[in-house]
Amino acid sequence: MDGDDGRGIEREYGRHRKTSRGRFVGLCIVEGNFALQMARPDSIPGRYKLLAVALMAMLVGWAILTVRRGRTTVGAGGVTTRGAFRGRRRAWHDIYDLRVERHNSKNADARLLTWLYDNDGRRFLLRNVDDWQLPALRAEIDDLRTVAAQHRGMAWESRPEVEARIRLRAGHRKAQERAAIWTLLVFFAAVGYLVWEVSVGDEPHPFLLLLCAPLATYTLLVTLFRLRAPRAPAHS
């Protein structure tokens, strides 16, 4: 964190602590296995391997740009968080709350993340404002809320109508996450079936298998899960 002083409103949260060694080794193993699979001589046409390599290269490039460019800046006008290609800004009067919440993934370095909730109940991740980059994260957020109070023009207080919007959006988000998991499984199953088609000499249908089937699965499941989703707690 950079700022005028310990309690200044002008702050910038960037990445100053590197990825843990264990996670770095895990990523290297995944990348190495991918390279090995692509180099193996088999019956899969080269154009499909090139497509897979291009997709992986795009993913790696996006991850690198996110790490290098990702940051959160705080000023008298509000909060801005920036990713690989774009940024999001919220003025203080549009910000409902800043909340530290536990990260569900056990493989991530950060266990606690900070989310910005706006008055419409939407939330945005504040990049690098986590307990991996800031060991005293909760104290930092408490201090930031205190010094930002004068710029908001209102107290940090709970409003039932906003809490209801947060619960509704949390339910929708959970439905999207569940649908995405099942869609990913369908995609990998489609990849396996496509490889089998190519290996036995059948005519492959990559457009139907890799695009249409996953999109149809996601659309159907996200609708179903939203209809069945309970009202999630506001802090979920």
PyMOL commands that set and color helices and strands:
alter all, ss='L'
color gray80, all
select helices_A, chain A and resi 21-39+46-69+92-94+137-152+160-200+206-228
alter helices_A, ss='H'
color red, helices_A
select strands_A, chain A and resi 2-3+11-13+71-75+78-82+87-91+95-102+112-118+123-130
alter strands_A, ss='S'
color yellow, strands_A
deselect
rebuild
show_as cartoon
